[in-house]
């Protein structure tokens, strides 16, 4: 290590971050200093920081807030690609899909420990799916919230991704079945490796993965749309009943239009009210609004398949957590009970799919 780099690494990380923000997020500014930094609660993947700054621009004092999303050291959604957020926010900036304004980004870990992106701060409310019933707006206008979710999903599916930076960012390339196989392997392989290391078997999840590969839709790539992959309360910023920003795009990919509807309709998105999709609207209301907003017919069978896929991913992630050394002997939402519950729900979905039963 050179003397210069040693000096750089020994400095306060806040100083390095302030220099970066002044140079990249607020070019032309001077005397930028960080005045606050807070971590919002919730979230299990990226680390989010809300940062307040004071600066001078054209001789005037200004105050701003920005949101910084930093890749964590570990997690079930790794690898964490800042460039994916960059491509999504840049491509959707002028669309009807509300996303934060991208201000800066870097993959240089010396700036703020790990790669991160910087976006504008957007005022709004966000409520996790497990607690949304406590929200007064949900209590009064739940259906309006659900319809807004469908309208924004329709806008996302209308976006012409071909020929943009999203082609590579949402890869690897391929038809719907090829992409399903890639998703299955991405989440299942680490579980299989962890199980081998612990000397245990996970035949249920392995067999489910093979079932998904055999039954995946074969829509060609040119017919696919952008899929958010985690489309739920907790990943929206609300201003009243309007979505001000769609957040957390780390699971985004390309897939058939029914793929995000499968996420909305899976049991984990309905919780204790199975008749209410995404804890917002009944299926018939959802289907009517979706068909009106997109001009597409709802394919219940394909929705059920993708509900299986998303339940599988959640169950595999839960099982990986239950294999962690710190979870040994512990039963609960982070231990053995949750993966087994998800497995039972998923098996019922698979049975209904194979029998041709509409179970939504």
N, C-alpha and C positions, 0 to 999 in steps of 0.2 A: 504494500500500500504506500502510495506517495505521500509526502508531507501535506500536499494540497488536499488530497482526498481524505486524509485523516482529519484535517481541520474541518472539512465539510461534514463528515460523519459524526464528529463530536459536538456539532452545534445543536441547539434546540430544534426538534422537528417542527415546531410551530413557525420558527423563522424560515425554514426551507419551504414550508407550505405557503407562508405569506408571500415569499418571493415568487413562487410559482403562480399563485393567483394573480399577483400584480402583473406579471409578464404575460400569462396566457389567458386568464379569464377576464381581466380588465386591462387590456393593452392601452397604453397611453396614460395610465393612472400613475400616481406617485404616493409615497408614504402610506402604503397599505398596511394595516395592522389588524390582527384577528382580535375581536372583542368578546366573542363567545363561541363555545363549541358544546353541543349537546347531542346525546344519542336518543332518538325516539325508541320507545319500547316496542317489542314485537319484532317479527322477522326472524328467519332461520337460515338465511343464506348470506347475502351481502351485509357488510357493516355500513350503516348509514349514519352520517354526521350532518347536523344542521349547524352551519358556521356563519357567524356574523362578522362583518368586516367594516372598518372605516377606511376611507381613502380620499385622495384629492384627484379631481378630474377637471381639467380646464380651469384651474384656480378655485374650484368650489369643493367644499367638504360634502361627502356623500356617505351614506350608510347602506349596506346591502346584506342580504342573506343568501346563501347558496346551499345546495345539498350536495354532499360528497358521498359517493358510493364506492367503498373499497372492498376489494376481494379479500375474504377471510383466509386464514391459513389452511383450513380444512373444511369439509362439508360434503353432503350428499350430491350436490349439483356441480361439483368440480369436474373439469377444469373451468375456472372463472375467467372469461374472456371479456376484458374491457372493450375490446374492439367490436364485440357484438352489440353492446349498448350504443357505441358510437354510430355504427351502421344503422341501427333501428331509429335512434333519435334524429339522425341527419336525414334519413329517407322519409320519415313520417312528419317532419317538421311542418311542411306546407299542406298536410292532408287534413281530413276531417277527424282523424284520430288524435285526441289530445295527449300530447307527451311533453315532458319538460324540455325547455330549451337547453341544448348542449352548449356549455361555455368553454370547456377545456377537458383534456384527458391526458394521461401519461401511463406508460408501462414501466417507468423508472422507479424501482422500489426505494431509492434513496430519498425521494421527495417526502413520502408519507407512508413508509414502511412497506406497502404493497401497491400494485397498480390500482388506479382509481379514475373515476370520471367526476366532473363537476357540472351540475345543471342549475338552472334557475330555481329559486324557491317559490313554490306555489301554495297560496293559502288554501286550506280546505280541511275537511274532516276525513279520517280514515278509521274504520272500525273492523276489527277482526271478525271472521265468520262465526267464531265461537261465542262472541259477545255482542253481536250486532242487535240482538233483541232489546238491549238496554238503550239503544239510540232512539231519541224521540222522533227523529225524521222517519226511521224505519217503522216505528209504531204507528205513525199517522199516514205515511205515504209509501208503504212497502211495494205496492204494485208499480207505482211510478218509478221507483228505483230499479225494479226488475226490467221494465220496458226500456229505460235508459241504458241498461247494460246490453240489451239486445241491439239497440240502435247503434251503439258504439262498436259492437262486434260486427254488425253489418258494414259499417264504415271501414273497419279493418279489412274485412274480406273483399271489399271493392278495390283496395289499393293495388295498383299494377306493379308488382314487385319485379317483374321481368326486366332485365337490363339495368337494374339498380345494384347498389352494393349489398343488397340483401340476398342476392343469389348465392354468394359464397358464405355470408355470415350465418345463414340459416341452413347450411349444409350439414352433412355431406349430401351431394346431389343424388336424385333418384326418385322413383315412383313411390306411391304411398306405402306399399308393402316393404320396399327396401328401407324406407325411413322408420317404419315400425320395428323392423329387425334391428336397426341401429340403436333405437331407443331401448329396446329390450336388453340388448347386450351391454349398453352403457350402464344401466342400473343393476342388472343381474350379475355381471362378472365380478364386481367388487364383493357382493354378497357371497358368491360361490367361493371366492378366494378366502374371505374371512371365515367361512364355515370350514373349509379344509384346514385352515390354520388352527381352528378350535377343535378339530376332530369331530365335527357334527355334520349331519346332513340337512339339506333344505330341499327335499324332492318336490314339495308342493309348488314352490316358487319356480323351480327349474321347469316343471311340467307346464305350469301356466305360461311361462315364457315361450315354450315350444308351441302351445295352443295359439298364442297370439300371432306367432309367425305364420302358422298354417292358415289362419282365418283372416288375415289382414286384407283390407280392401286393396285393389290393384289400380287405383286411379293413376293415370300418367302424370308426370311432373307438371306438364303445362296446364293441367286442370286444378292444381293445388292452390291454396290460399295461405296467407300468413296466419299462423296459429300462435296465440299468446302462450298457452300451456299452463297458466295458473290464474285463470280468469275468475276472480272471486272477490267478495268483500275482503278488505285488508290490502288489496292491490289497486284500489281506486282512491283518488282524492275527490271528495264530494264538496260541491258548493250548492247547498240545498239538495234538490233531486237531480242535479246535473253533474256529470263526471267532468271534473276540471283536469284530471290527468290520469292516465293508465300507467301504472308503475310495475317494476319487477319483471323484466323481460328475459330473465336468464334461461327459461325453458322454451323460449320462442323457437319455432321451426316452421316448416311448410307441411301442409297436410290437407286432406279433404275438408270441405266446409263443416262437416258434422263433427270434426275432432274437438273443437272447443265446446260445442254443444254437449258432447260426451262428458267433458269435465264438469260443466254446469249441472248435468243431470245425474252424475254418479252419486251413490249413497253418501259418501263423505261430504259432498256439497249440499246435501239435504239435511243431514244430521237427524234430529229428533222429529222432524216434520217431513216424512217421506213424500207427501203430496206437493211440497213446495220446492221447486227447482232453485238451486243457488240461495236458498232461504229467502226467496223474493216472490216468485210467481208460479202458479200451477202450469203444468206442461201444456195444456191446451191454449192458455194465454200466450205462453212463450212461443209455441209453434205458429200461432196466427200472426204475432208481431214479426217473427223472423221471416216468414214467407212474404209478408207485405213489404218488409224493408229490403229484402234481397231478391225477390222474384224467384227464389228456389223453393222446391218442395222439401219438407222435412223427411229425412230417411231414418225412421225409428230404429231399424235394424243396425244401421251404421252407427247411430248414436250409442246404442247398447254396446257395440264392439268397443268404441273408444272409451266408454265408461269403464269397461274391463281393463283397458290399457292404463288409464289413469289410476284406478284402484290398485292395479298391479304395482305401479311405480311407487305409490304411497306405501303399500304393504312391504315392498322390498326395502325401502328406506327405513321403515320402522323395524324390520327384522335386522337390518345392519346395526341399528342402535341397540337392539336387544343382545347382540353378540359382543358388544363392547365390554371390556373387562369391568368397567364401573357399573354395568347394569346387571352383573351376575347376582342371581338370587332375588332380584327386585321385580315385582309385577306391578304394572301400571301403564300410564299413557306412554312413558318412555321405555318400558320394558317389554314383557312378553304378551300382555293382554291385548294391546292395540293391534299388533300384526295379526294375531289370531282372529280378532273381530273383523278386520279388513279382509282376511282370507275367506271367512264365511260369507261375507257380503259379495265378494268377487265370484266365488263359486256359484252362488245363486244367479248372478248376472250371466255367467257362462252357460248355465243350464237353460235359462230363458232364451238366450241367443240361439243355442242349438235347437231348441224346441220351436223356435219361431214365435215365441210369446212376447208381446209388447208389455214390458214391466216398468213403465214410466208413469 
